[in-house]
């Protein structure tokens, strides 16, 4: 890269930094993105990962062009240094994903005691009884929502009911369930 090209790229970076100049950024992207990808692939990075890293580097150029100092290096050196550092960071992230078999989230749950099982079964029976007391249309809407995981919009589409009706019937069903369950506790 000759001195004239270096000055041209420095001016484009300055335009991006000062004015968020899209055409200047586009020219920088068109010039540097393929070169960065090619360099990363030669560094044994898979093509898809190289493309992602190029995108990341170019986003950094867009947001942090004001950090580039043409007195310290060429824009090419600055961009490739960012790419190099990001590549090293990506490699580190891959090597730090070591399986830890002592991780508590990977351990099986302790067996539940008989008291917890009985309490859970009693609570389930109360909820089933409270659900049985609801009108059939409210039971159906709760089944769609909580047992089948459908959104209110999906329920409205499937049942042909207006969305507001679905929402209000579910709200009414919850109110009745709450009252029924609270009276059972007392």
QUIWO-V307174 format. One record per pair of residues at least 24 apart in sequence whose ideal C-beta (glycine too) atoms are under 6 Angstrom apart, sorted by the first residue. I is the first residue (numbers start at 1). J is the second residue. Records with the same first field share a line. If there is no record, write none. Layout:
I = J ; J
This chain:
6 = 74
9 = 75
10 = 70 ; 75
13 = 65 ; 68 ; 75
16 = 65
17 = 65 ; 66
25 = 62
29 = 58
32 = 79
36 = 83
53 = 86
56 = 86
57 = 82 ; 83
126 = 184
130 = 177 ; 180 ; 181
134 = 173 ; 176
138 = 169 ; 173
141 = 169 ; 170
142 = 173
